Amino acid sequence: MNRTEFIIVTAIILMVAFALGWFAHWIMSRFARVTGGDVGELDRLSQMLHEAEETRDQAILYLEQREAELMNQIAQTEAELRAAMEGLRDARAEAEEMRAYIERMHANS
């Protein structure tokens, strides 16, 4: 194969590769074509997605605030419970002292 034949064969191979690539691109663009109605649908879907994300963010914020309020209420309730239990313990100790005092008074009389 001389130099001229090599150049011609290479040119033909490159032309065939270009034609196949162009044809494949044309076929793909025909199947993947986005029409004007589809663009409107995509815009509507993207707007709905944006609104859903905003709603989700608001719900998460509300839940975090509500959780903080409930944790605060739990802490307050636990503090009140500890105070009540301490008061009950003191009252029981005082009642026991009173019983012992009354028993001593009855025993002395």
MIPAFI-233416 format. One line per field, with one value per residue: residue in one letter; x, y, z of N, C-alpha, C, O in turn; residue number from 1. Coordinates in Angstrom, 1 decimal. Layout:
residu	c(A, ...) .
neast	c(X, ...) .
nnorth	c(Y, ...) .
nup	c(Z, ...) .
caeast	c(X, ...) .
canorth	c(Y, ...) .
caup	c(Z, ...) .
ceast	c(X, ...) .
cnorth	c(Y, ...) .
cup	c(Z, ...) .
oeast	c(X, ...) .
onorth	c(Y, ...) .
oup	c(Z, ...) .
num	c(NUM, ...) .
//
This chain:
residu	c(M, N, R, T, E, F, I, I, V, T, A, I, I, L, M, V, A, F, A, L, G, W, F, A, H, W, I, M, S, R, F, A, R, V, T, G, G, D, V, G, E, L, D, R, L, S, Q, M, L, H, E, A, E, E, T, R, D, Q, A, I, L, Y, L, E, Q, R, E, A, E, L, M, N, Q, I, A, Q, T, E, A, E, L, R, A, A, M, E, G, L, R, D, A, R, A, E, A, E, E, M, R, A, Y, I, E, R, M, H, A, N, S) .
neast	c(0.9, 0.7, 1.6, -0.5, -2.8, -3.0, -3.6, -6.1, -7.7, -7.6, -8.9, -11.4, -12.2, -12.3, -14.3, -16.5, -16.6, -17.2, -19.7, -21.2, -21.1, -22.5, -25.0, -25.7, -25.9, -28.0, -30.1, -30.3, -31.0, -33.5, -35.0, -34.7, -35.7, -36.9, -40.0, -41.9, -44.2, -43.3, -41.3, -42.7, -44.1, -41.9, -41.0, -43.2, -43.1, -40.6, -41.2, -43.2, -41.6, -39.8, -41.6, -42.4, -40.0, -39.6, -41.8, -41.2, -38.8, -40.0, -41.6, -39.7, -38.4, -40.5, -40.9, -38.5, -38.6, -40.8, -40.0, -37.9, -39.5, -41.0, -39.0, -38.1, -40.4, -40.4, -38.1, -38.8, -41.0, -39.7, -38.0, -40.0, -41.1, -38.9, -38.7, -41.2, -41.0, -38.9, -40.2, -42.2, -40.7, -39.6, -41.9, -42.8, -40.7, -41.1, -43.7, -43.1, -41.5, -43.4, -45.1, -43.5, -43.0, -45.6, -46.1, -44.1, -45.2, -47.6, -46.5, -45.3, -47.4) .
nnorth	c(-1.2, 2.1, 5.5, 7.3, 5.6, 4.8, 7.3, 7.8, 5.6, 6.1, 8.5, 7.7, 6.0, 7.8, 9.5, 7.7, 7.1, 9.7, 10.0, 7.9, 8.7, 11.2, 10.3, 8.7, 10.6, 12.1, 10.3, 9.9, 12.5, 12.7, 10.8, 11.8, 14.3, 17.3, 18.8, 21.8, 21.7, 19.8, 21.2, 23.1, 21.4, 20.4, 22.8, 23.3, 21.0, 21.4, 23.7, 22.7, 20.9, 22.6, 24.0, 21.9, 21.2, 23.6, 23.4, 21.1, 21.9, 23.9, 22.3, 20.7, 22.7, 23.5, 21.1, 20.9, 23.1, 22.5, 20.2, 21.2, 22.8, 20.8, 19.3, 21.3, 21.5, 18.9, 18.9, 20.9, 19.6, 17.3, 18.6, 19.7, 17.3, 16.2, 18.1, 17.7, 15.1, 15.3, 17.0, 15.2, 13.2, 14.6, 15.2, 12.6, 11.9, 13.8, 13.0, 10.5, 11.2, 12.5, 10.4, 8.8, 10.6, 10.9, 8.2, 8.0, 9.9, 8.6, 6.4, 7.4, 8.4) .
nup	c(0.0, -1.0, -0.3, -1.1, -1.3, 1.3, 2.5, 1.3, 2.2, 5.0, 5.0, 4.1, 6.2, 8.4, 7.4, 7.4, 10.2, 11.2, 9.9, 11.1, 13.8, 13.6, 12.8, 14.9, 16.9, 15.9, 16.0, 18.8, 19.6, 18.5, 20.0, 22.6, 22.6, 24.0, 24.3, 23.9, 25.6, 27.4, 28.7, 30.1, 31.8, 33.2, 34.5, 36.1, 37.7, 39.0, 40.4, 42.2, 43.6, 44.8, 46.5, 48.1, 49.4, 50.8, 52.5, 53.9, 55.2, 56.9, 58.4, 59.7, 61.2, 62.9, 64.3, 65.6, 67.3, 68.8, 70.0, 71.6, 73.3, 74.6, 75.9, 77.7, 79.2, 80.3, 81.8, 83.7, 84.9, 86.0, 87.9, 89.6, 90.4, 91.8, 93.9, 95.1, 96.0, 97.8, 99.6, 100.5, 101.6, 103.8, 105.1, 105.8, 107.5, 109.5, 110.3, 111.4, 113.5, 115.0, 115.6, 117.2, 119.3, 120.3, 121.1, 123.1, 124.9, 125.6, 126.7, 129.0, 130.5) .
caeast	c(0.0, 1.6, 1.2, -1.8, -3.8, -3.1, -4.4, -7.5, -8.3, -7.7, -10.0, -12.7, -12.5, -12.7, -15.6, -17.5, -16.7, -18.0, -21.1, -21.8, -21.3, -23.5, -26.2, -26.0, -26.3, -29.3, -31.1, -30.4, -31.7, -34.9, -35.6, -34.6, -36.2, -37.8, -40.9, -42.3, -45.1, -42.5, -40.5, -43.7, -44.3, -40.7, -41.1, -44.3, -42.6, -39.6, -41.8, -43.8, -40.5, -39.3, -42.6, -42.3, -38.8, -39.9, -42.8, -40.4, -38.0, -40.8, -42.0, -38.5, -38.2, -41.6, -40.7, -37.3, -39.1, -41.8, -39.1, -37.3, -40.5, -41.3, -37.8, -38.1, -41.5, -40.0, -37.1, -39.5, -41.7, -38.8, -37.6, -41.1, -41.2, -37.9, -39.1, -42.4, -40.5, -38.2, -41.1, -42.9, -39.7, -39.5, -43.2, -42.8, -39.8, -41.8, -44.8, -42.5, -41.1, -44.6, -45.6, -42.6, -43.3, -46.9, -45.9, -43.4, -46.1, -48.5, -45.8, -44.9, -48.5) .
canorth	c(0.0, 3.2, 6.6, 7.8, 4.6, 5.0, 8.6, 7.6, 4.6, 6.8, 9.5, 7.0, 5.5, 9.0, 9.9, 6.7, 7.3, 10.9, 9.8, 7.1, 9.6, 12.1, 9.5, 8.3, 11.8, 12.5, 9.3, 10.2, 13.7, 12.4, 10.1, 12.5, 15.7, 17.9, 19.7, 23.0, 21.3, 19.1, 22.2, 23.7, 20.4, 20.4, 24.0, 23.0, 20.0, 22.0, 24.6, 21.9, 20.3, 23.7, 24.2, 20.7, 21.4, 24.6, 22.9, 20.1, 22.7, 24.5, 21.2, 20.3, 23.8, 23.4, 19.9, 21.2, 24.1, 21.8, 19.3, 22.1, 23.2, 19.6, 19.0, 22.2, 21.1, 17.7, 19.3, 21.5, 18.6, 16.5, 19.4, 19.7, 16.0, 16.0, 18.9, 17.1, 13.8, 15.7, 17.4, 14.0, 12.5, 15.4, 15.0, 11.3, 11.9, 14.5, 12.2, 9.4, 11.8, 12.8, 9.1, 8.5, 11.5, 10.5, 6.9, 8.3, 10.6, 7.6, 5.5, 8.1, 8.6) .
caup	c(0.0, -1.1, 0.5, -1.6, -1.0, 2.8, 2.8, 0.9, 3.2, 6.2, 4.8, 4.1, 7.6, 9.2, 7.0, 7.9, 11.6, 11.3, 9.5, 12.1, 15.0, 13.4, 12.7, 16.3, 17.6, 15.3, 16.5, 20.2, 19.8, 18.1, 21.1, 23.8, 22.4, 25.0, 23.6, 24.7, 26.7, 28.4, 29.5, 31.0, 32.8, 34.0, 35.3, 37.1, 38.7, 39.8, 41.4, 43.2, 44.4, 45.6, 47.5, 49.0, 50.2, 51.8, 53.5, 54.7, 56.1, 57.9, 59.4, 60.6, 62.2, 63.9, 65.1, 66.5, 68.3, 69.7, 70.8, 72.7, 74.3, 75.4, 76.7, 78.8, 80.1, 81.0, 82.8, 84.8, 85.6, 86.8, 89.0, 90.5, 91.0, 92.9, 95.1, 95.8, 96.6, 99.0, 100.6, 101.0, 102.5, 105.0, 105.8, 106.4, 108.7, 110.6, 110.9, 112.2, 114.7, 115.8, 116.2, 118.2, 120.4, 120.9, 121.8, 124.3, 125.8, 126.1, 127.6, 130.2, 131.3) .
ceast	c(0.9, 0.9, -0.2, -2.9, -4.1, -3.9, -5.8, -8.3, -8.5, -8.8, -11.3, -13.1, -12.9, -14.0, -16.7, -17.7, -17.5, -19.4, -21.9, -22.1, -22.4, -24.9, -26.7, -26.5, -27.7, -30.4, -31.3, -31.2, -33.2, -35.6, -35.6, -35.0, -37.2, -38.7, -41.2, -43.2, -44.3, -41.7, -41.5, -44.0, -43.1, -40.6, -42.1, -43.8, -41.5, -40.1, -42.5, -42.7, -39.9, -40.3, -42.5, -41.1, -39.0, -40.8, -42.0, -39.5, -38.8, -41.3, -40.9, -38.3, -39.2, -41.3, -39.5, -37.8, -40.0, -41.0, -38.4, -38.3, -40.8, -40.2, -37.8, -39.2, -41.1, -39.0, -37.8, -40.3, -40.9, -38.3, -38.8, -41.3, -40.2, -38.2, -40.3, -41.9, -39.7, -39.1, -41.9, -41.9, -39.6, -40.8, -43.3, -41.9, -40.5, -42.9, -44.2, -42.1, -42.3, -45.2, -44.8, -42.8, -44.6, -46.8, -45.1, -44.3, -47.1, -47.8, -45.5, -46.2, -49.1) .
cnorth	c(1.2, 4.4, 7.2, 6.9, 4.7, 6.2, 8.4, 6.7, 5.3, 7.8, 8.9, 6.5, 6.7, 9.5, 9.0, 6.9, 8.6, 10.7, 8.9, 7.9, 10.6, 11.4, 9.1, 9.5, 12.2, 11.6, 9.6, 11.4, 13.5, 11.7, 10.9, 14.0, 16.1, 18.9, 20.8, 22.6, 20.6, 20.1, 22.8, 22.7, 20.3, 21.6, 23.8, 22.1, 20.6, 22.9, 23.8, 21.3, 21.4, 24.0, 23.1, 20.8, 22.5, 24.2, 21.9, 20.9, 23.4, 23.5, 20.8, 21.4, 23.7, 22.2, 20.2, 22.1, 23.3, 20.8, 20.1, 22.5, 22.0, 19.2, 20.0, 21.9, 19.8, 18.0, 20.0, 20.5, 17.7, 17.3, 19.5, 18.4, 15.8, 16.9, 18.3, 15.8, 14.2, 16.2, 16.2, 13.3, 13.3, 15.2, 13.7, 11.3, 12.7, 13.7, 11.1, 10.0, 12.1, 11.5, 8.7, 9.3, 11.2, 9.2, 7.1, 9.0, 9.6, 6.6, 6.1, 8.4, 7.5) .
cup	c(0.0, -0.3, 0.1, -1.2, 0.6, 3.2, 2.4, 1.8, 4.5, 6.1, 4.8, 5.5, 8.5, 8.7, 7.5, 9.4, 11.9, 11.0, 10.6, 13.4, 14.8, 13.4, 14.1, 17.1, 17.1, 15.9, 18.0, 20.4, 19.4, 19.3, 22.4, 23.7, 23.5, 24.2, 24.5, 25.9, 27.8, 29.3, 30.5, 32.1, 33.8, 35.0, 36.4, 38.2, 39.6, 40.8, 42.5, 44.1, 45.3, 46.8, 48.6, 49.9, 51.2, 52.9, 54.5, 55.7, 57.2, 58.9, 60.3, 61.6, 63.3, 64.8, 66.1, 67.6, 69.3, 70.6, 71.9, 73.8, 75.2, 76.3, 77.9, 79.8, 80.9, 82.1, 84.0, 85.6, 86.5, 88.0, 90.0, 91.2, 92.1, 94.1, 95.8, 96.6, 97.9, 100.1, 101.3, 102.0, 103.8, 105.8, 106.5, 107.6, 109.8, 111.2, 111.7, 113.5, 115.6, 116.4, 117.4, 119.5, 121.1, 121.6, 123.1, 125.4, 126.4, 127.1, 128.9, 131.0, 131.9) .
oeast	c(1.8, -0.1, -1.0, -4.0, -5.2, -4.8, -6.7, -9.4, -9.6, -9.6, -12.3, -14.3, -13.9, -14.8, -17.8, -18.8, -18.3, -20.3, -23.0, -23.1, -23.2, -25.8, -27.8, -27.5, -28.6, -31.5, -32.5, -32.0, -34.0, -36.8, -36.5, -34.7, -38.1, -38.1, -40.9, -43.1, -44.7, -41.5, -41.1, -44.1, -43.2, -40.2, -41.8, -44.0, -41.4, -39.6, -42.4, -42.9, -39.7, -39.8, -42.7, -41.2, -38.5, -40.6, -42.3, -39.4, -38.3, -41.3, -41.1, -38.0, -38.9, -41.5, -39.6, -37.4, -39.9, -41.3, -38.4, -37.9, -40.9, -40.4, -37.4, -39.0, -41.4, -39.1, -37.5, -40.3, -41.2, -38.2, -38.5, -41.6, -40.5, -38.0, -40.2, -42.3, -39.8, -38.9, -42.1, -42.4, -39.6, -40.7, -43.8, -42.3, -40.3, -43.1, -44.8, -42.2, -42.2, -45.6, -45.3, -42.8, -44.7, -47.4, -45.5, -44.3, -47.4, -48.4, -45.4, -46.1, -50.1) .
onorth	c(1.4, 4.2, 7.5, 7.4, 4.7, 6.2, 8.9, 7.0, 5.2, 8.0, 9.4, 6.7, 6.5, 9.9, 9.5, 6.8, 8.6, 11.2, 9.2, 7.7, 10.8, 12.0, 9.2, 9.4, 12.6, 12.0, 9.6, 11.5, 14.2, 12.1, 10.8, 14.8, 15.4, 19.9, 20.8, 23.2, 20.7, 19.9, 23.1, 23.1, 20.2, 21.5, 24.2, 22.3, 20.3, 23.0, 24.2, 21.2, 21.1, 24.2, 23.3, 20.5, 22.3, 24.4, 21.9, 20.5, 23.5, 23.7, 20.5, 21.1, 23.9, 22.4, 19.8, 22.0, 23.5, 20.7, 19.6, 22.4, 22.1, 18.8, 19.6, 21.9, 19.7, 17.5, 19.8, 20.6, 17.4, 16.7, 19.4, 18.3, 15.3, 16.4, 18.3, 15.6, 13.6, 16.0, 16.2, 12.8, 12.7, 15.1, 13.5, 10.7, 12.2, 13.8, 10.7, 9.4, 11.9, 11.5, 8.3, 8.8, 11.1, 9.0, 6.5, 8.7, 9.7, 6.2, 5.4, 8.5, 7.6) .
oup	c(0.9, 0.3, 1.0, -0.7, 1.0, 4.0, 3.2, 2.2, 5.1, 7.1, 5.4, 5.9, 9.2, 9.6, 7.9, 9.9, 12.8, 11.8, 10.9, 14.1, 15.7, 13.9, 14.5, 17.9, 18.0, 16.3, 18.4, 21.3, 20.0, 19.6, 23.2, 24.5, 23.8, 23.7, 25.7, 27.0, 29.0, 30.5, 31.6, 33.3, 35.0, 36.1, 37.6, 39.4, 40.8, 41.9, 43.7, 45.3, 46.5, 47.9, 49.8, 51.1, 52.4, 54.1, 55.7, 56.9, 58.4, 60.1, 61.5, 62.8, 64.4, 66.0, 67.3, 68.8, 70.5, 71.8, 73.1, 74.9, 76.5, 77.5, 79.0, 81.0, 82.1, 83.2, 85.2, 86.8, 87.6, 89.1, 91.2, 92.4, 93.2, 95.2, 97.1, 97.7, 98.9, 101.2, 102.5, 103.0, 104.9, 107.0, 107.6, 108.7, 111.0, 112.4, 112.8, 114.5, 116.8, 117.5, 118.4, 120.6, 122.3, 122.7, 124.1, 126.5, 127.6, 128.0, 129.9, 132.3, 132.6) .
num	c(1, 2, 3, 4, 5, 6, 7, 8, 9, 10, 11, 12, 13, 14, 15, 16, 17, 18, 19, 20, 21, 22, 23, 24, 25, 26, 27, 28, 29, 30, 31, 32, 33, 34, 35, 36, 37, 38, 39, 40, 41, 42, 43, 44, 45, 46, 47, 48, 49, 50, 51, 52, 53, 54, 55, 56, 57, 58, 59, 60, 61, 62, 63, 64, 65, 66, 67, 68, 69, 70, 71, 72, 73, 74, 75, 76, 77, 78, 79, 80, 81, 82, 83, 84, 85, 86, 87, 88, 89, 90, 91, 92, 93, 94, 95, 96, 97, 98, 99, 100, 101, 102, 103, 104, 105, 106, 107, 108, 109) .
//
